[in-house]
Amino acid sequence: MNHCETVQLETERLVLRRFQLSDAPDFYKNVTSDPEVNRFLTWENDKSVADTEALMMDFIQRYEDPERYCWAIVMKESGEVIGTLAATNIRKNTRAVEVSYSIGKNWWGKGITAEALQKVMDFLFNQVGFNRIEAGYDVSNPNSGKVLEKVGMRREGLLRQAGRNNQGIYDRVIYAKLKSDE
Protein backbone atom coordinates (compact mmCIF):
# COMPACT_ATOMS: atom_id res chain seq x y z
CA MET A 1 0.00 0.00 0.00
CA ASN A 2 1.06 3.56 -0.67
CA HIS A 3 0.25 5.50 2.49
CA CYS A 4 0.49 9.21 1.74
CA GLU A 5 -1.05 10.99 4.72
CA THR A 6 -4.19 13.09 4.77
CA VAL A 7 -3.92 14.98 1.49
CA GLN A 8 -6.28 17.73 0.38
CA LEU A 9 -9.10 16.55 -1.88
CA GLU A 10 -11.78 18.58 -3.65
CA THR A 11 -15.23 17.94 -5.04
CA GLU A 12 -17.69 20.26 -6.73
CA ARG A 13 -18.90 21.72 -3.42
CA LEU A 14 -16.27 20.67 -0.89
CA VAL A 15 -12.67 20.91 0.18
CA LEU A 16 -11.49 17.97 2.27
CA ARG A 17 -8.34 18.92 4.16
CA ARG A 18 -6.43 18.51 7.39
CA PHE A 19 -7.90 20.13 10.46
CA GLN A 20 -6.36 23.35 11.77
CA LEU A 21 -6.72 24.76 15.27
CA SER A 22 -8.67 27.67 13.78
CA ASP A 23 -11.39 25.19 12.72
CA ALA A 24 -12.51 24.70 16.34
CA PRO A 25 -15.26 27.39 16.41
CA ASP A 26 -16.95 26.09 13.24
CA PHE A 27 -16.61 22.45 14.29
CA TYR A 28 -18.00 23.23 17.73
CA LYS A 29 -20.95 25.18 16.30
CA ASN A 30 -21.81 22.66 13.59
CA VAL A 31 -20.93 19.29 15.14
CA THR A 32 -19.70 18.93 18.70
CA SER A 33 -22.17 21.28 20.43
CA ASP A 34 -25.31 19.98 18.72
CA PRO A 35 -27.18 17.34 20.76
CA GLU A 36 -28.75 15.80 17.63
CA VAL A 37 -25.34 15.25 16.05
CA ASN A 38 -23.65 14.37 19.35
CA ARG A 39 -25.81 11.39 20.08
CA PHE A 40 -24.08 9.40 17.31
CA LEU A 41 -20.52 10.54 18.12
CA THR A 42 -18.13 8.04 19.65
CA TRP A 43 -16.20 10.67 21.59
CA GLU A 44 -17.48 12.70 24.53
CA ASN A 45 -19.61 15.76 23.89
CA ASP A 46 -17.67 19.02 23.91
CA LYS A 47 -18.91 21.54 26.45
CA SER A 48 -17.04 24.54 25.00
CA VAL A 49 -14.93 25.75 22.09
CA ALA A 50 -11.92 25.05 24.34
CA ASP A 51 -12.93 21.36 24.44
CA THR A 52 -13.12 21.34 20.65
CA GLU A 53 -9.73 23.04 20.44
CA ALA A 54 -8.31 20.16 22.50
CA LEU A 55 -9.93 17.72 20.07
CA MET A 56 -8.39 19.65 17.14
CA MET A 57 -4.96 19.42 18.80
CA ASP A 58 -5.40 15.65 19.08
CA PHE A 59 -6.35 15.45 15.38
CA ILE A 60 -3.38 17.64 14.39
CA GLN A 61 -0.83 15.67 16.45
CA ARG A 62 -1.96 12.44 14.87
CA TYR A 63 -1.18 13.77 11.38
CA GLU A 64 2.47 12.92 12.12
CA ASP A 65 1.51 9.31 11.34
CA PRO A 66 1.47 8.81 7.54
CA GLU A 67 -1.20 6.13 7.99
CA ARG A 68 -3.56 8.58 9.72
CA TYR A 69 -6.41 9.85 7.57
CA CYS A 70 -8.74 12.49 9.00
CA TRP A 71 -10.33 15.23 6.92
CA ALA A 72 -12.21 18.38 7.80
CA ILE A 73 -15.24 18.70 5.51
CA VAL A 74 -15.27 22.32 4.35
CA MET A 75 -17.87 24.06 2.20
CA LYS A 76 -15.92 25.41 -0.78
CA GLU A 77 -18.12 28.48 -1.20
CA SER A 78 -18.06 29.71 2.41
CA GLY A 79 -14.94 28.07 3.87
CA GLU A 80 -17.04 26.81 6.80
CA VAL A 81 -16.02 23.54 8.48
CA ILE A 82 -19.18 21.44 8.65
CA GLY A 83 -17.95 17.96 9.54
CA THR A 84 -15.27 15.31 9.54
CA LEU A 85 -14.45 12.11 7.71
CA ALA A 86 -11.80 9.65 8.90
CA ALA A 87 -10.26 6.36 7.81
CA THR A 88 -9.16 4.25 10.77
CA ASN A 89 -8.71 0.65 11.91
CA ILE A 90 -6.30 -0.15 9.09
CA ARG A 91 -5.70 -3.87 8.61
CA LYS A 92 -2.64 -4.27 6.40
CA ASN A 93 -2.93 -8.05 6.03
CA THR A 94 -6.27 -7.68 4.20
CA ARG A 95 -5.72 -4.12 2.88
CA ALA A 96 -8.90 -3.04 4.67
CA VAL A 97 -9.89 0.21 6.37
CA GLU A 98 -12.93 1.57 8.17
CA VAL A 99 -14.41 4.98 7.38
CA SER A 100 -16.51 7.13 9.68
CA TYR A 101 -18.05 10.56 9.36
CA SER A 102 -20.02 13.22 11.14
CA ILE A 103 -21.65 16.29 9.66
CA GLY A 104 -23.66 19.18 11.04
CA LYS A 105 -27.44 18.72 10.85
CA ASN A 106 -27.88 21.79 8.61
CA TRP A 107 -26.24 19.72 5.87
CA TRP A 108 -28.11 16.45 6.45
CA GLY A 109 -30.05 15.16 3.45
CA LYS A 110 -28.19 17.31 0.90
CA GLY A 111 -25.78 14.71 -0.46
CA ILE A 112 -22.78 16.36 1.20
CA THR A 113 -21.66 13.32 3.19
CA ALA A 114 -21.97 11.01 0.18
CA GLU A 115 -20.03 13.50 -1.97
CA ALA A 116 -17.20 13.65 0.58
CA LEU A 117 -17.23 9.90 1.20
CA GLN A 118 -17.11 9.05 -2.51
CA LYS A 119 -14.05 11.26 -3.00
CA VAL A 120 -12.28 9.74 0.01
CA MET A 121 -13.14 6.20 -1.11
CA ASP A 122 -11.71 6.91 -4.57
CA PHE A 123 -8.51 8.14 -2.90
CA LEU A 124 -8.29 5.14 -0.55
CA PHE A 125 -8.85 2.61 -3.35
CA ASN A 126 -6.83 4.22 -6.13
CA GLN A 127 -4.04 6.17 -4.40
CA VAL A 128 -3.44 4.27 -1.17
CA GLY A 129 -4.32 0.81 -2.48
CA PHE A 130 -6.92 -0.49 -0.08
CA ASN A 131 -8.96 -3.47 -1.26
CA ARG A 132 -11.83 -3.15 1.22
CA ILE A 133 -13.51 -0.11 2.76
CA GLU A 134 -16.07 -0.69 5.47
CA ALA A 135 -18.30 1.41 7.68
CA GLY A 136 -20.72 0.85 10.51
CA TYR A 137 -23.52 2.86 12.01
CA ASP A 138 -25.99 2.86 14.87
CA VAL A 139 -29.13 0.99 13.81
CA SER A 140 -31.17 3.96 15.10
CA ASN A 141 -29.57 6.17 12.42
CA PRO A 142 -30.88 4.63 9.16
CA ASN A 143 -30.01 7.74 7.14
CA SER A 144 -26.36 6.82 7.58
CA GLY A 145 -27.13 3.56 5.79
CA LYS A 146 -28.61 5.54 2.89
CA VAL A 147 -25.31 7.44 2.58
CA LEU A 148 -23.38 4.16 2.43
CA GLU A 149 -25.71 2.70 -0.19
CA LYS A 150 -25.42 5.88 -2.26
CA VAL A 151 -21.64 5.37 -2.54
CA GLY A 152 -22.04 1.72 -3.55
CA MET A 153 -21.46 -0.03 -0.26
CA ARG A 154 -23.34 -3.23 0.49
CA ARG A 155 -24.90 -4.22 3.78
CA GLU A 156 -23.03 -7.18 5.26
CA GLY A 157 -24.79 -7.66 8.55
CA LEU A 158 -25.77 -6.55 12.02
CA LEU A 159 -23.46 -6.81 15.01
CA ARG A 160 -25.57 -6.86 18.14
CA GLN A 161 -24.46 -4.50 20.93
CA ALA A 162 -21.13 -4.00 19.16
CA GLY A 163 -20.76 -0.22 19.24
CA ARG A 164 -20.76 2.55 21.79
CA ASN A 165 -21.66 6.19 21.24
CA ASN A 166 -23.04 9.01 23.36
CA GLN A 167 -26.37 7.16 23.66
CA GLY A 168 -24.71 4.04 25.06
CA ILE A 169 -24.22 0.59 23.57
CA TYR A 170 -25.90 0.07 20.22
CA ASP A 171 -26.46 -2.53 17.51
CA ARG A 172 -24.05 -1.80 14.66
CA VAL A 173 -24.98 -2.24 11.00
CA ILE A 174 -21.95 -3.07 8.82
CA TYR A 175 -21.48 -2.06 5.19
CA ALA A 176 -18.49 -2.54 2.88
CA LYS A 177 -17.25 -2.06 -0.65
CA LEU A 178 -14.42 -3.89 -2.38
CA LYS A 179 -12.14 -2.39 -5.01
CA SER A 180 -13.50 -5.02 -7.42
CA ASP A 181 -17.05 -3.69 -6.85
CA GLU A 182 -16.22 -0.48 -8.70
C-alpha positions in Angstrom: 0.0 0.0 0.0 1.1 3.6 -0.7 0.3 5.5 2.5 0.5 9.2 1.7 -1.0 11.0 4.7 -4.2 13.1 4.8 -3.9 15.0 1.5 -6.3 17.7 0.4 -9.1 16.5 -1.9 -11.8 18.6 -3.6 -15.2 17.9 -5.0 -17.7 20.3 -6.7 -18.9 21.7 -3.4 -16.3 20.7 -0.9 -12.7 20.9 0.2 -11.5 18.0 2.3 -8.3 18.9 4.2 -6.4 18.5 7.4 -7.9 20.1 10.5 -6.4 23.4 11.8 -6.7 24.8 15.3 -8.7 27.7 13.8 -11.4 25.2 12.7 -12.5 24.7 16.3 -15.3 27.4 16.4 -17.0 26.1 13.2 -16.6 22.5 14.3 -18.0 23.2 17.7 -21.0 25.2 16.3 -21.8 22.7 13.6 -20.9 19.3 15.1 -19.7 18.9 18.7 -22.2 21.3 20.4 -25.3 20.0 18.7 -27.2 17.3 20.8 -28.8 15.8 17.6 -25.3 15.3 16.0 -23.6 14.4 19.3 -25.8 11.4 20.1 -24.1 9.4 17.3 -20.5 10.5 18.1 -18.1 8.0 19.7 -16.2 10.7 21.6 -17.5 12.7 24.5 -19.6 15.8 23.9 -17.7 19.0 23.9 -18.9 21.5 26.4 -17.0 24.5 25.0 -14.9 25.7 22.1 -11.9 25.0 24.3 -12.9 21.4 24.4 -13.1 21.3 20.6 -9.7 23.0 20.4 -8.3 20.2 22.5 -9.9 17.7 20.1 -8.4 19.6 17.1 -5.0 19.4 18.8 -5.4 15.7 19.1 -6.4 15.4 15.4 -3.4 17.6 14.4 -0.8 15.7 16.5 -2.0 12.4 14.9 -1.2 13.8 11.4 2.5 12.9 12.1 1.5 9.3 11.3 1.5 8.8 7.5 -1.2 6.1 8.0 -3.6 8.6 9.7 -6.4 9.8 7.6 -8.7 12.5 9.0 -10.3 15.2 6.9 -12.2 18.4 7.8 -15.2 18.7 5.5 -15.3 22.3 4.3 -17.9 24.1 2.2 -15.9 25.4 -0.8 -18.1 28.5 -1.2 -18.1 29.7 2.4 -14.9 28.1 3.9 -17.0 26.8 6.8 -16.0 23.5 8.5 -19.2 21.4 8.7 -18.0 18.0 9.5 -15.3 15.3 9.5 -14.5 12.1 7.7 -11.8 9.6 8.9 -10.3 6.4 7.8 -9.2 4.2 10.8 -8.7 0.7 11.9 -6.3 -0.2 9.1 -5.7 -3.9 8.6 -2.6 -4.3 6.4 -2.9 -8.0 6.0 -6.3 -7.7 4.2 -5.7 -4.1 2.9 -8.9 -3.0 4.7 -9.9 0.2 6.4 -12.9 1.6 8.2 -14.4 5.0 7.4 -16.5 7.1 9.7 -18.0 10.6 9.4 -20.0 13.2 11.1 -21.7 16.3 9.7 -23.7 19.2 11.0 -27.4 18.7 10.9 -27.9 21.8 8.6 -26.2 19.7 5.9 -28.1 16.4 6.4 -30.1 15.2 3.5 -28.2 17.3 0.9 -25.8 14.7 -0.5 -22.8 16.4 1.2 -21.7 13.3 3.2 -22.0 11.0 0.2 -20.0 13.5 -2.0 -17.2 13.6 0.6 -17.2 9.9 1.2 -17.1 9.1 -2.5 -14.0 11.3 -3.0 -12.3 9.7 0.0 -13.1 6.2 -1.1 -11.7 6.9 -4.6 -8.5 8.1 -2.9 -8.3 5.1 -0.6 -8.8 2.6 -3.3 -6.8 4.2 -6.1 -4.0 6.2 -4.4 -3.4 4.3 -1.2 -4.3 0.8 -2.5 -6.9 -0.5 -0.1 -9.0 -3.5 -1.3 -11.8 -3.2 1.2 -13.5 -0.1 2.8 -16.1 -0.7 5.5 -18.3 1.4 7.7 -20.7 0.8 10.5 -23.5 2.9 12.0 -26.0 2.9 14.9 -29.1 1.0 13.8 -31.2 4.0 15.1 -29.6 6.2 12.4 -30.9 4.6 9.2 -30.0 7.7 7.1 -26.4 6.8 7.6 -27.1 3.6 5.8 -28.6 5.5 2.9 -25.3 7.4 2.6 -23.4 4.2 2.4 -25.7 2.7 -0.2 -25.4 5.9 -2.3 -21.6 5.4 -2.5 -22.0 1.7 -3.5 -21.5 0.0 -0.3 -23.3 -3.2 0.5 -24.9 -4.2 3.8 -23.0 -7.2 5.3 -24.8 -7.7 8.6 -25.8 -6.6 12.0 -23.5 -6.8 15.0 -25.6 -6.9 18.1 -24.5 -4.5 20.9 -21.1 -4.0 19.2 -20.8 -0.2 19.2 -20.8 2.6 21.8 -21.7 6.2 21.2 -23.0 9.0 23.4 -26.4 7.2 23.7 -24.7 4.0 25.1 -24.2 0.6 23.6 -25.9 0.1 20.2 -26.5 -2.5 17.5 -24.1 -1.8 14.7 -25.0 -2.2 11.0 -21.9 -3.1 8.8 -21.5 -2.1 5.2 -18.5 -2.5 2.9 -17.3 -2.1 -0.6 -14.4 -3.9 -2.4 -12.1 -2.4 -5.0 -13.5 -5.0 -7.4 -17.1 -3.7 -6.9 -16.2 -0.5 -8.7 
